[in-house]
């Protein structure tokens, strides 16, 4: 696995060299765009807006448009010059409780791995945060962007979450209506929740849509007819209490342990 970013966690006067490795991967099925008439690949080329020639990535530079049609360009070296020593480190600003960070702020997850003799300081920071029940809020520059970070201790390491800044978060277009709830409705909803409580075990969940899509792709490769199984359509239950009661009965039925069959001894 290639390192996505190298830096050092700055914890007071302590510097802990780390490498950041992406913690997730893209398992999506990727499709190419084809011409509907003859099935040829549709390709996109980067061309110069002036001469019309195709431009490779080596021939492209970054430019900021300060007036219509006028640009100031920056090289990779100039981007690096803009970084201060603090920008190059993962500078811890303060510590906080994980519950105080709203989920909407989380963006991307990295594994932080200690490098260059930073193992003991890394373990010290991880253990101290874990025992205190705190996470660290930090900042750094990754590529050409400053990132707000949350350092989250786990049982075996530290996860680093990039966070959105407050001005990047959009408010909901409107507040949902809050109708008055009956006590009976609320109690039944709570009962339904309690019957469905279980530990989160991520390995139990699978991308079922992707599995069905792979099945269709393989059937088409083999020239087989595609058959889509019909699923039972839910009844339109308008009464909320009736819907809750039926859901509760169903959940309780699923939770009941199945009786073991006993064999008769002759």
C-alpha positions in Angstrom: 0.0 0.0 0.0 1.5 3.4 -1.0 1.8 6.2 1.5 -0.7 9.0 0.7 1.1 11.7 2.8 4.1 12.0 5.1 4.4 14.4 8.0 4.9 14.5 11.7 2.4 14.8 14.5 3.3 17.9 16.6 2.3 17.2 20.2 3.6 20.1 22.3 7.4 19.9 21.8 7.1 16.2 20.7 7.3 15.4 17.0 6.1 12.0 15.8 7.0 11.2 12.2 4.1 9.3 10.5 2.9 8.2 7.2 -0.8 8.4 6.3 -2.4 5.5 4.4 -5.9 5.6 3.0 -8.2 3.4 5.1 -10.9 2.7 2.5 -10.9 1.4 -1.0 -13.1 1.8 -4.0 -14.9 -1.5 -4.7 -17.4 -0.1 -7.2 -18.0 -1.7 -10.6 -16.6 0.8 -13.1 -18.0 1.1 -16.6 -16.6 2.6 -19.8 -18.7 4.9 -22.0 -19.3 3.5 -25.4 -20.7 4.8 -28.6 -24.3 3.5 -28.9 -23.9 3.0 -32.7 -20.8 0.8 -33.0 -19.7 0.2 -29.3 -16.4 2.0 -29.6 -14.8 3.7 -26.5 -15.8 7.3 -26.0 -12.5 9.1 -25.0 -11.9 12.5 -23.5 -8.8 14.5 -24.4 -7.4 17.6 -22.8 -6.8 20.1 -25.6 -5.4 23.6 -25.7 -8.2 26.2 -26.0 -6.0 28.3 -28.3 -4.3 25.9 -30.7 -6.5 22.9 -30.3 -3.6 20.5 -29.7 -3.9 17.7 -27.2 -2.0 18.5 -23.9 -0.4 15.8 -21.7 -0.3 16.0 -17.9 3.4 17.1 -18.1 2.4 20.1 -20.2 -0.3 21.4 -17.8 0.3 24.0 -15.1 -2.0 25.5 -12.5 -3.3 29.0 -13.1 -5.6 31.4 -11.1 -7.9 33.6 -13.1 -7.7 37.0 -11.5 -9.5 38.8 -14.4 -11.5 37.4 -17.2 -9.0 35.6 -19.5 -6.0 36.6 -17.3 -4.2 34.1 -15.2 -1.3 34.0 -12.8 0.5 30.6 -12.8 2.1 28.7 -9.9 4.6 25.9 -10.1 4.9 23.0 -7.6 7.9 24.6 -6.1 5.9 27.8 -5.4 3.2 25.8 -3.7 5.8 24.3 -1.5 7.3 27.7 -0.7 3.9 28.8 0.6 4.0 26.1 3.3 5.4 27.0 6.7 7.0 24.5 9.0 3.7 24.3 10.9 1.9 23.5 7.6 4.3 20.5 7.0 3.4 19.0 10.4 0.1 17.6 11.7 -0.1 20.3 14.4 -2.4 19.4 17.3 -4.5 22.4 18.3 -6.5 20.9 21.2 -8.2 17.8 22.5 -12.0 17.2 22.6 -14.7 14.5 22.9 -15.5 12.5 19.8 -19.3 13.0 20.4 -18.8 16.8 20.0 -17.9 16.4 16.3 -21.0 16.2 14.2 -20.9 13.3 11.7 -21.5 15.8 8.8 -17.9 17.1 9.3 -16.2 13.8 8.5 -14.7 13.5 5.1 -11.9 10.9 4.5 -10.2 8.3 6.8 -6.4 7.5 7.0 -4.4 5.1 9.1 -1.5 6.9 10.8 1.6 4.7 10.9 4.7 5.8 12.9 8.0 6.2 11.0 11.6 6.8 11.7 11.8 5.9 15.4 8.5 7.5 16.4 7.0 4.3 17.7 7.3 5.1 21.5 6.0 8.7 21.2 3.2 7.5 18.9 2.2 4.8 21.4 2.4 7.3 24.3 0.0 9.7 22.4 -2.4 6.8 21.5 -2.6 5.3 25.0 -3.0 8.7 26.7 -5.8 9.8 24.4 -7.5 6.4 24.7 -7.4 6.4 28.5 -8.6 10.0 28.7 -11.4 9.3 26.2 -10.3 12.2 24.0 -9.5 12.9 20.3 -7.2 15.5 18.9 -8.1 18.3 16.6 -5.2 19.2 14.3 -4.3 21.0 11.0 -1.9 20.3 8.2 -1.5 21.0 4.5 -2.0 17.9 2.2 -1.0 18.7 -1.4 -2.2 22.2 -2.0 -5.0 22.3 0.6 -5.0 23.0 4.3 -6.9 20.2 6.1 -8.7 20.2 9.5 -8.1 16.8 11.1 -9.4 14.6 13.9 -6.9 12.1 15.4 -8.9 9.2 16.8 -7.2 6.6 19.0 -8.2 2.9 18.5 -7.3 -0.3 20.2 -4.3 -0.8 17.9 -3.4 2.6 16.3 -4.6 6.1 15.4 -7.1 7.0 12.7 -6.9 10.4 11.1 -10.1 11.8 9.7 -10.0 14.8 7.5 -12.8 17.2 8.4 -14.7 19.8 6.5 -14.4 23.4 7.6 -17.5 25.1 8.9 -17.9 27.3 5.8 -17.9 24.1 3.7 -21.0 22.7 5.4 -24.4 23.4 3.8 -27.5 23.9 6.0 -30.5 21.8 5.3 -32.8 23.6 2.8 -35.6 23.6 5.4 -36.2 22.4 8.9 -38.4 19.2 9.1 -41.8 19.7 10.6 -42.1 18.4 14.2 -45.7 17.2 14.7 -46.9 16.5 18.2 -46.2 12.8 19.2 -48.5 10.7 21.3 -46.9 9.0 24.3 -48.2 5.6 23.1 -46.6 6.1 19.7 -43.3 7.1 21.2 -43.3 4.1 23.7 -44.0 1.7 20.9 -41.3 3.2 18.7 -38.8 2.8 21.6 -39.9 -0.8 22.1 -39.3 -1.5 18.4 -35.8 0.0 18.6 -35.0 -2.0 21.7 -36.0 -5.3 20.0 -33.7 -4.4 17.1 -30.6 -3.5 19.1 -27.4 -5.6 18.4 -23.7 -5.1 18.1 -22.4 -3.5 14.9 -20.4 -6.2 13.1 -19.3 -4.7 9.8 -18.3 -8.1 8.3 -22.0 -9.1 8.4 -22.9 -6.5 5.8 -22.3 -6.9 2.1 -23.0 -4.9 -1.0 -26.0 -6.9 -2.3 -26.7 -4.6 -5.2 -23.2 -5.0 -6.5 -23.4 -8.8 -6.2 -26.6 -8.8 -8.3 -25.0 -6.5 -10.8 -22.0 -8.9 -11.1 -24.5 -11.7 -11.7 -26.2 -9.8 -14.5 -22.8 -8.9 -16.1 -21.7 -12.6 -16.0 -25.0 -13.8 -17.4 -24.6 -11.3 -20.3 -21.0 -12.5 -20.9 -22.3 -16.1 -21.1 -25.2 -15.0 -23.3 -27.9 -16.1 -20.8 -31.3 -14.5 -20.3 -31.5 -12.1 -17.4 -34.3 -13.0 -14.9 -35.2 -10.5 -12.2 -36.9 -12.1 -9.2 -40.1 -10.4 -8.1 -40.2 -9.1 -4.5 -43.2 -8.8 -2.3 -44.5 -5.2 -2.3 -45.1 -3.7 1.1 -48.7 -2.9 2.0 -49.6 0.8 2.3 -50.4 1.0 6.0 -51.6 4.5 6.7 -52.2 4.2 10.4 -48.9 4.8 12.3 -49.8 2.8 15.3 -50.8 -0.2 13.1 -47.5 0.1 11.3 -45.5 0.2 14.5 -47.4 -2.7 16.0 -46.9 -4.9 12.9 -43.2 -3.9 12.8 -42.9 -4.8 16.5 -44.6 -8.1 16.1 -42.3 -8.9 13.2 -39.1 -7.9 15.0 -40.1 -9.9 18.1 -40.9 -13.0 15.9 -37.5 -12.8 14.3 -35.8 -12.5 17.7 -37.4 -15.6 19.2 -35.0 -18.6 19.3 -36.1 -21.4 17.1 -37.2 -24.6 19.0 -34.8 -27.5 18.5 -36.3 -30.6 17.1 -36.1 -33.6 19.5 -35.7 -37.1 18.0 -37.9 -39.8 19.5 -36.0 -42.7 20.8 -37.7 -46.0 20.1 
